[in-house]
Amino acid sequence: MAKLAVLLLFSLAMAMPLVHSIVEDDDEWFQNLHYAKHKVTRLHFYLHDTLSGKNISAVQVAQASTTKKSLTFFGLVFIFDDPLTESPEPTSRPVGRAQGLYGSADQQELALLLAINFVFTTGKFNGSSLTILGTNSALHPPSEMPIIGGTGVFRLARGFVIAKAHSLNVTSSNGILKYSVVAIHY
């Protein structure tokens, strides 16, 4: 127990200078935060999730021993790096990438637990990101999920996204989802 306490204190001592240096490096933004006004940004884009064919963007990384027997694929987990575009056509202008994981997390109905970073690569949001964590229920569309944070322009973001299937190929499992975003940030 004493070794654990020493390890925790050492870890804390190492982390404190790191936290201090992060705040210090961005001190002006942080100091002016109480003067900042909330901004509301609304975005619409399409996520292209490709599990088969050319340019695969999502891969299965795990499954439980009982997944194949489950009607909801409970325990199946995928990692993805999906393109985001302005319109549903795969050739439309890219706006960023959706990177994260999803897994079947419901034993009663088909529902996915999603952890997504929307990483924007063009326009005024280039280099910024929004983080989403929530459940996408395939049987009760559209799905609403919370924004739990962000970076760059979207620091301290909160809000929600609405995900709605635009198209789904049942044979290939490839899909295109429309995301509508309402982000509140500084």
C-alpha positions in Angstrom: 0.0 0.0 0.0 2.9 2.4 0.8 4.4 1.7 -2.6 1.1 2.6 -4.3 0.9 5.9 -2.3 4.5 6.8 -3.3 3.7 5.9 -7.0 0.6 8.1 -6.9 2.4 11.0 -5.3 5.2 10.7 -7.9 2.7 10.6 -10.7 1.0 13.7 -9.4 4.3 15.5 -9.0 5.2 14.8 -12.6 1.7 15.8 -13.9 1.6 19.2 -12.1 4.3 20.9 -14.2 2.7 19.6 -17.3 -0.7 21.0 -16.4 0.9 24.3 -15.4 2.8 24.6 -18.6 -0.3 23.9 -20.7 -2.2 26.7 -19.0 0.9 29.0 -19.0 1.5 28.5 -22.8 -2.1 29.5 -23.5 -2.4 32.0 -20.6 -3.9 34.8 -22.6 -6.8 32.7 -24.0 -7.5 31.3 -20.6 -7.3 34.7 -18.8 -9.7 36.2 -21.2 -12.2 33.4 -21.0 -14.5 35.1 -18.6 -14.9 38.0 -21.1 -15.7 35.6 -24.0 -19.2 35.2 -25.3 -20.8 32.0 -26.4 -20.9 31.2 -30.1 -23.3 28.8 -31.7 -22.1 27.0 -34.8 -24.4 24.8 -36.9 -22.9 22.3 -39.3 -24.2 19.7 -41.7 -22.0 17.0 -43.3 -21.9 13.4 -44.4 -19.9 10.5 -43.0 -18.9 7.7 -45.3 -18.5 4.4 -43.4 -16.9 1.8 -45.7 -16.5 -1.7 -44.4 -16.0 -3.5 -47.7 -14.8 -2.8 -51.3 -12.3 -0.1 -52.1 -11.0 2.4 -49.6 -12.1 0.6 -46.5 -12.4 3.1 -43.6 -13.7 0.9 -40.8 -12.3 -2.4 -39.5 -13.5 -4.9 -36.9 -11.0 -5.1 -34.0 -12.9 -7.3 -31.5 -15.9 -9.4 -30.8 -17.1 -11.4 -27.8 -17.3 -15.2 -27.9 -21.1 -14.9 -28.0 -21.3 -12.1 -30.7 -22.1 -14.5 -33.6 -25.1 -15.9 -31.6 -26.5 -12.5 -30.7 -29.3 -10.9 -32.8 -27.8 -7.5 -31.9 -24.1 -8.4 -32.6 -23.5 -7.6 -28.9 -19.7 -7.2 -28.3 -18.7 -6.4 -31.9 -16.2 -3.4 -32.0 -14.9 -1.4 -35.0 -12.3 1.3 -35.3 -12.9 3.8 -38.1 -11.3 6.7 -39.9 -14.2 7.8 -42.2 -14.2 10.7 -44.6 -16.6 13.7 -44.0 -18.0 15.5 -47.0 -20.3 18.4 -47.8 -22.8 16.3 -49.6 -23.7 12.6 -49.8 -21.7 11.9 -52.9 -18.3 10.4 -52.1 -16.6 12.7 -54.6 -18.0 15.9 -53.0 -15.8 18.3 -51.2 -14.1 16.9 -48.1 -14.5 18.7 -44.8 -12.6 16.4 -42.5 -12.4 12.9 -40.9 -14.5 11.1 -38.4 -12.1 9.0 -36.2 -13.0 6.8 -33.4 -14.8 3.5 -32.5 -18.2 2.0 -32.3 -19.4 -1.2 -30.8 -22.7 -3.0 -30.4 -23.5 -2.3 -26.7 -27.1 -3.3 -26.4 -28.4 -6.9 -25.9 -32.0 -6.0 -26.5 -31.9 -4.0 -29.7 -29.4 -2.9 -32.4 -27.6 0.1 -30.9 -24.1 1.3 -31.2 -22.0 3.1 -28.6 -20.0 5.7 -30.5 -16.9 7.6 -29.5 -16.1 10.0 -32.4 -13.6 12.9 -33.0 -14.8 15.0 -36.0 -11.4 16.4 -37.2 -11.9 19.3 -39.6 -9.4 19.7 -42.4 -10.7 22.6 -44.4 -12.2 26.1 -44.1 -12.4 28.2 -41.0 -12.5 25.1 -38.8 -9.3 23.5 -40.2 -7.3 22.0 -37.4 -10.2 22.0 -34.9 -12.2 19.0 -33.7 -15.4 18.1 -31.9 -15.8 15.0 -29.7 -19.0 13.0 -29.5 -19.8 10.2 -27.1 -23.2 8.5 -27.1 -25.6 5.8 -28.4 -26.8 5.5 -31.9 -30.0 3.4 -32.0 -30.6 1.9 -35.4 -34.2 1.2 -34.5 -35.2 4.7 -33.4 -33.7 7.1 -35.9 -32.6 9.8 -35.9 -30.1 9.5 -33.1 -29.1 12.4 -30.8 -25.7 12.3 -29.2 -23.9 14.9 -27.0 -20.9 16.9 -27.9 -18.5 16.5 -24.9 -15.7 18.7 -26.0 -13.5 20.1 -28.7 -10.2 21.6 -29.7 -9.1 24.7 -31.6 -12.1 26.9 -32.5 -14.3 24.4 -30.6 -12.5 24.6 -27.2 -14.9 23.9 -24.3 -17.6 22.9 -26.8 -20.8 21.4 -25.8 -24.0 20.7 -27.7 -25.4 17.8 -29.7 -25.4 16.1 -33.0 -28.2 14.4 -34.9 -27.2 11.3 -36.9 -29.5 10.0 -39.6 -28.9 7.3 -42.2 -28.8 8.7 -45.7 -28.1 5.4 -47.3 -27.2 1.9 -46.2 -26.1 -1.1 -48.4 -27.2 -4.1 -46.4 -25.1 -6.5 -48.5 -21.8 -4.6 -48.1 -22.6 -2.9 -44.7 -21.4 0.4 -46.2 -23.3 3.4 -45.2 -23.6 7.2 -45.5 -24.8 9.1 -42.5 -25.9 12.7 -42.4 -24.8 14.6 -39.3 -26.4 17.8 -38.1 -24.3 19.6 -35.5 -25.2 22.3 -33.0 -22.0 23.3 -31.1 -21.8 26.0 -28.4 -18.3 27.2 -27.8 -16.3 30.4 -27.1 
